[in-house]
Amino acid sequence: MERMEVGSVVEVTAGKEKGSIFVVVKDFNTRQVGIADGRHRKLSNPRKKGIKHLKRLGKLEVLPNRDRLLWESLSSYRGS
């Protein structure tokens, strides 16, 4: 299993968010992380997700501290 770092850009591979792009914002333990995208999942309330259901796409240089900035920084990964 691959270790996910805070700031990693990930795609969800299972669950209701399948195909969505998020950023790891919190590390709960070796198997679960908190993910947010700035629009549907805010930085203040990240979604707890198992890392086996995530595919790493890249890493952000700096983790934005505002939801709008996080959403905008993910636009290049979403293709929009």
C-alpha positions in Angstrom: 0.0 0.0 0.0 1.3 3.4 -1.0 1.6 6.1 1.8 -0.3 9.3 1.0 1.3 12.6 2.1 -0.6 15.8 3.0 -0.7 17.8 -0.3 -1.0 14.7 -2.5 -3.5 15.1 -5.4 -5.6 12.0 -5.6 -8.5 10.5 -7.7 -11.1 8.5 -5.9 -11.4 5.0 -7.3 -14.3 3.7 -5.3 -17.4 5.0 -3.6 -19.9 7.8 -4.4 -17.1 10.2 -5.3 -15.5 7.8 -7.8 -13.6 9.7 -10.5 -13.4 12.9 -8.4 -10.2 14.8 -7.7 -9.2 15.7 -4.2 -6.2 16.7 -2.1 -5.1 14.9 1.0 -5.4 17.5 3.8 -5.1 15.2 6.9 -3.3 12.0 7.8 -5.5 10.0 10.3 -3.4 6.8 10.4 -1.5 4.4 8.0 -4.8 3.4 6.3 -7.0 6.5 6.2 -6.6 10.1 5.2 -8.8 13.2 5.1 -9.5 14.5 1.6 -11.0 17.9 0.4 -11.6 19.6 -2.9 -12.7 23.1 -1.7 -16.2 23.0 -3.1 -18.0 19.8 -2.2 -15.7 18.9 0.7 -14.3 21.8 2.6 -11.0 22.1 4.3 -12.8 22.5 7.7 -14.6 19.1 7.2 -12.5 16.7 5.2 -13.9 13.3 4.1 -12.3 10.3 5.7 -11.2 7.9 3.0 -9.2 4.6 2.9 -6.0 5.0 0.9 -6.7 1.7 -0.9 -9.5 3.6 -2.7 -7.3 6.4 -3.9 -4.9 6.8 -6.8 -2.1 9.4 -6.5 -1.9 11.8 -9.4 0.7 14.3 -8.1 1.5 16.7 -5.3 0.8 20.4 -4.7 3.8 22.6 -4.0 1.9 24.5 -1.3 -1.4 23.4 0.3 -3.9 26.4 -0.1 -5.5 27.6 3.2 -8.8 28.6 1.6 -11.4 26.5 -0.1 -11.7 28.6 -3.2 -7.9 28.5 -3.8 -7.9 24.7 -3.3 -10.7 24.3 -5.9 -8.8 26.5 -8.4 -5.5 24.7 -7.8 -7.2 21.4 -8.7 -8.5 22.7 -12.1 -5.4 21.5 -14.0 -6.0 17.9 -12.7 -9.7 18.1 -13.5 -9.1 19.2 -17.1 -11.3 22.3 -16.8 
